[in-house]
C-alpha cells in the first residue's frame, strides 16, 4: 500500500491503493467516501492500515474498518457490513439520521447560485477555486499552496504529476492559459449546442468535456475537513450539477 505524508505527519493514501484488499467492495467504498465528503464536514482519521474514522465537531460521524473483500461501517449504535453497493442506501439514511445539523455541508458550497446559473455555465465553481485568476491576483500564496495540495490530493488519480517536477503552478483542468487571461474551455460546448449551460444539456456524465472531472471519492483519504472544502468540493462538478438539475 502506497502512502503520502502531510507536513504535519498525517498519512494520506490514494483510495485506489485499497482496491486489491477491498476487491468487489471497492466501488462501494469509493462512493461512500465521496458521499460523506460531499454532504458532511468531517476530518478523516486514517491509520494507514485498516481504520478510517470521520469526526465532525470532535464527535464520531462514522468509523470504517477494512477487511478482505468487504468493509464495515459503524454509525451511531449500528454496524453495517458492506460487500457491494446494494447496502449503501441504508448507510446513507443512517448517516442522515445520526448527523447533527451543523455537521452538514452548507448548501452554498454545493450548489451553483440558482439566481444566476449562467455565471458558471460549465458547473465549475471558479469563485471557490484557489487556482483561479482571482486568487492569483489577491493571494498568490494561497493559490501556490493549493498547487502543492492539489498534487498531494490527486496524484495517481487524475494528474500523474511527478513531485520532483512540480513547479508550484496550478491550473484548473478547464482553464486555458493565455497571455492576458484564463478562458474556460468548457464554455463553448453548451453555446455551440444552443444551451445556456451544461445543466440544460444534461449529457455531461458521458461528455468528453467532463472526462477530467474530480470525483469526491478519488482524492487521498486522511484529509481534514478544511482540505476537503478547498480541494474537493469546488471541483465535484457532476454531483453539484445533478443537485442543481433536480431543483
N, C-alpha and C positions, 0 to 999 in steps of 0.2 A: 504494500500500500504506500502510495507516494504522498508526502505532506509538504505544505509550505508552512513557514513560520512568520507570524506577525512580529513587528518590532517589540511588542510587549511580551513575546514568548508564547502567544496563543498558537495552537495547532490548527492549521487550515488545510482542508482536504478536498480536492475536486470530487464531486459526487460520483463520477464515473469510475473512480478508483474502487468503489464499493460494489460495483456490478458483479465481479467474479464471486463474491461472497453471497450477495443477495439473490443472484440468478434471476428467476422469473418474477420475483417480487420487486426488482429494481425500478421498473416503471411506476409502480405504486409509491415507492419511497420518494422518487424524484417529484412526483405530483403532489405528495403530501408536504414536502419541504416547500415547494413553490406556493402551495395554498396558505400555509402558515405565514410565510414571509409576506405574501401579498395582502392578507387580511388582518394580520396582527402585528403589533410592535413588540418584539421579544429578542432578548440576547440568546445566542446559541452557545451552549457549553458542550464542547466536543473533546473527548479524551483521546481521540486518535485511534481508538480500537473498536469499541462496540457500543459506547454510550453517548447519546446526544440528547441534551435537555434544552427546552425552550423556557426561559424565565421572563416574565413580564412584571414590571414594577416590583422586582425582588421576589415574586412568587412563581411557583411552577405552573406553567400552562400545559406542558406535555413533556413526557420523557420516553425516548425511543431506545430500545435495546436491539441490536442487530444479531441475527442468528444465521444459520446456514440455509439459504433459500427462503427466508422469511424474516420478519421483524415484529416486535411487539411494541405497542404504544400505550402508555399509562396516562389517562386523563381523569383528573378528579379521583373517584374511587373505582373507576372501571379500567379494565385492561383488554386491549384488542390484539389478536394475532392476525397479521396481515401477510397473505401469500400472493395476492394479486389485487387488482383494482376494485373488485366487486364489493369489498367491505369498506371502501373509503367513504361512501356517503354516510354511513353510521358514525364513522370517526369525525367527519366534518360537523355533523349535527351535535355530537357530544362536545366538540370544541366550542361551538356556538353557545351551548347551554352553560358551559363552565366559565367562559371568559368574562371578566369584568368589563364594564362599559369602557373604561379608559385604556383597555388593552387593545381595542380595535384601532386599525389604521384610519386616520381621518379621511373622509370622503374626498376632500380636495386634492389629496395626493394620488388618488386612484382614478379620478375622472377628468376628462377634458372639460374645461368650463362649458357648461351647457348653453350659457348665454352667448357664446361666440365660438362654436365648434370649428369655424374656418380659420381661427387663429392658429390652430395646429392641424392642418389638413391631413398630415400623414399619421397623426395619432401619437407622435413622439412629443414628450413634454420638454421642449427646448428651454423653457423657463426654469426647469429644475435641473438641467444638465450642467454639471460643474466644468464640462469641457466646452461649453458654448462660448460664443463671441462675447456675450455679456460678462461672463466670468473671466474671460481672458483680459478684458479691459479693467474690470473693477477689482479683481482679486486673483492675480495670476498664480499666487502661491497655492490657492485653493484648487485651481484647475490643474496645476502641476502635481499636487498631492493626489488628485483624482487619477491622473495618468498612471501613477505607480499602483494605486489600489485597483484600478481597472485591470492592470496586468495580473495582480495577485488574484483578483476575483475571477477573471475569465480565461486565464491562461490554460491551454489544454482543452477548453470547451469551445471557444469561438475565435480567439485572436491568434493563438500559436506564435506569440512573440517571445523570442529568446530574451531572458532578463539581461544578458550581457550586452544586448543590442538596444535595450530600452533607452530612448533619448529624452524622456520627460515630457513628450508631447502626446496629447490625446485628441483624437478626432472622432466625433460621433460617426457611426457607420453611414449615416445619411448625409453627413456634411462633406461637401466637395470644396477643397481649398482653392481660392483664387487670390489674386494679389490684394484685393480690397475687401473681400467679404467671404462668408461661408454660405453656400447655397445648398439647400437640401435637395438631394437627388430624387426624393420621393414626391415632391410637389408636382412635377409634370405628368405623372402617371394618371391621377384622377382627373386632371384637367383635360388630358387627351381623350379620356373616355367619356367626358361630359359630366363628371360627378363633382360635387363640391368638396368631397374629401373621401378618404378610404372607407369610412363607415358606410357611406351610401353605396359604394361598390360591393362591399361585403365579401370579396374574394381574397382578402389579404392573407388568410391562412394558407392558401395554395399559391399565392402570388410570389414570383421570384423577388419582387421588391422587398418582401419581408423575410427572405431566407436567412438574414443575419440578425433577426430579432433575438433579444436576450430573454430567455425564459427564467422565471424566478427560481426554479429548482436546479439550474445549471451551475450557478455560482458556488464557489467553495463554501463548505459548511464550517461553522465555527466563528461566524462573524457577530459583531454587535448589532443591536437594533439600529443604531445610528448609521452604521456602514450599509446595512440593507436599504435604509431610506435613501441614501445618496448614490449607492452603486447598483441597486437592482430596480427599485420602484420606477425611476424615470424612464427606464428602457424596457419595461414589461408591456410593450405596446399592444400585443394581441389580446391579453387579458383585459386591459383597460378598454380597448375598442369593443370587445364583447359586452362589457358592462354598459358602455355608452349606447350601443345599438339596442340593448334590451330596454333602455329607457323609452 
